[in-house]
Amino acid sequence: MSASRPAANNPNVQSYCQLFYISDSQQAQIERLQALIVQHQLPIVLNTEQLSVKLTQKRRQQLSQTFTLPILVLDQKDKLSWLSDGLSVAPEWDKLQRRVVSAGRKSELLLQAAKVTADSRVIDATAGFGHDSLILASTGAQLTMLEQQPLMALLLLVEQQRMSAQPNWQKLMSRLQIINTDALSYFATLQADITNETKAVDVVYLDPMFPEDSYQDSKTGKGAKVGKHMQALHQLASPPTLDEERQMLQHAQAIVRQNSDKQGRVVVKRPQLAPALANQPPNESWHNEAVRFDGYF
Ligand SMILES: C[S@@+](CC[C@H](N)C(=O)[O-])C[C@H]1O[C@@H](n2cnc3c(N)ncnc32)[C@H](O)[C@@H]1O
């Protein structure tokens, strides 16, 4: 294969993806996928190929080793996954159903930190697999989800489309707006448009990448196991530099300050023992054994 993995944090490069599907009956689904790529102007070119053999774990490993370009798989249930180093990863929002239904400030540290209410407008500037966005949106808030990697944005858009077909998810899905963009350019556009009242933002949420080897168990101080979603993301995106961290935080703070009605806040997710983003001390922190949410207001 000639194309290589997309350069980390370089989303402007047109990326080729290999899409494997199982049966001819999935053509309509593939067309919907292509339509999403066009509609959202994702710089993705799909090479499609029907799989002739069953997708066992061994086959997944083989495919991951053979192809240098990212692999997407449309399985028997029409679920789209990204095959990263033999691991199938997908947003799998349905698996969060119980958490989303019972989410509240008692059960979710993120909601304690973000103080989101049903009339809040929230920007999740680093959407990833969208799990934290779902928790934030469970409150009734409107979520703008920014994701710089086109492949991740595609997975999110496909998941939103898939879940919108389920009646009990429709309302929540309609509150999510997914945009494939770099957060800093999006912030710059918002800041240039201070007169537009509809753009008042209550919360900006940041969960940037963190060096893979620095997740620590707070009790033992040793390296903690990273979940498969995060392992996969490390293939695609790199942690920000200190300068990028500073810019991210400064712009996010400027965006929430533009909200003249309410006191907005920026919330940053960090591994529990990690230094603060851009080394800037927060006003308040909430933590458990694994993660910490730093609030700036
Ligand atoms: C740690 S993950 C976020 C995980 C997410 N909170 C979740 O619940 O799944 C960070 C994500 O942010 C994206 N990202 C990092 N910097 C970004 C930026 N400047 N603009 C937009 N997306 C960014 C990365 O591509 C990656 O998908």
The ligand as an SDF file (V2000), in Angstrom:
LIG
                    3D

 27 29  0  0  0  0  0  0  0  0999 V2000
   -7.9010   12.3810   25.0460 C   0  0  0  0  0  0  0  0  0  0  0  0
   -8.8710   12.4190   23.6130 S   0  0  0  0  0  0  0  0  0  0  0  0
  -10.4480   12.9530   24.1850 C   0  0  0  0  0  0  0  0  0  0  0  0
  -11.3010   11.8400   24.6880 C   0  0  0  0  0  0  0  0  0  0  0  0
  -12.7220   12.2920   24.9430 C   0  0  0  0  0  0  0  0  0  0  0  0
  -12.8020   13.1990   26.0600 N   0  0  0  0  0  0  0  0  0  0  0  0
  -13.6840   11.1170   25.1270 C   0  0  0  0  0  0  0  0  0  0  0  0
  -14.4650   11.1340   26.0880 O   0  0  0  0  0  0  0  0  0  0  0  0
  -13.6670   10.2060   24.2880 O   0  0  0  0  0  0  0  0  0  0  0  0
   -8.3020   13.8580   22.7850 C   0  0  0  0  0  0  0  0  0  0  0  0
   -8.9520   14.0650   21.4190 C   0  0  0  0  0  0  0  0  0  0  0  0
   -8.8650   15.4340   21.1060 O   0  0  0  0  0  0  0  0  0  0  0  0
   -8.4570   15.6170   19.7890 C   0  0  0  0  0  0  0  0  0  0  0  0
   -7.7430   16.9030   19.7710 N   0  0  0  0  0  0  0  0  0  0  0  0
   -6.5370   17.1830   20.3290 C   0  0  0  0  0  0  0  0  0  0  0  0
   -6.2000   18.4670   20.1090 N   0  0  0  0  0  0  0  0  0  0  0  0
   -7.2290   19.0250   19.4050 C   0  0  0  0  0  0  0  0  0  0  0  0
   -7.4640   20.3220   18.8840 C   0  0  0  0  0  0  0  0  0  0  0  0
   -6.5640   21.3010   19.0160 N   0  0  0  0  0  0  0  0  0  0  0  0
   -8.6130   20.5360   18.2290 N   0  0  0  0  0  0  0  0  0  0  0  0
   -9.5350   19.5470   18.0740 C   0  0  0  0  0  0  0  0  0  0  0  0
   -9.3530   18.2980   18.5210 N   0  0  0  0  0  0  0  0  0  0  0  0
   -8.2240   18.0260   19.1960 C   0  0  0  0  0  0  0  0  0  0  0  0
   -7.5770   14.4180   19.4870 C   0  0  0  0  0  0  0  0  0  0  0  0
   -7.5370   14.1520   18.0960 O   0  0  0  0  0  0  0  0  0  0  0  0
   -8.2750   13.3160   20.2780 C   0  0  0  0  0  0  0  0  0  0  0  0
   -9.2460   12.6850   19.4900 O   0  0  0  0  0  0  0  0  0  0  0  0
  1  2  1  0
  2  3  1  0
  2 10  1  0
  3  4  1  0
  4  5  1  0
  5  6  1  0
  5  7  1  0
  7  8  2  0
  7  9  1  0
 10 11  1  0
 11 12  1  0
 11 26  1  0
 12 13  1  0
 13 14  1  0
 13 24  1  0
 14 15  1  0
 14 23  1  0
 15 16  2  0
 16 17  1  0
 17 18  1  0
 17 23  2  0
 18 19  1  0
 18 20  2  0
 20 21  1  0
 21 22  2  0
 22 23  1  0
 24 25  1  0
 24 26  1  0
 26 27  1  0
M  CHG  2   2   1   9  -1
M  END
$$$$
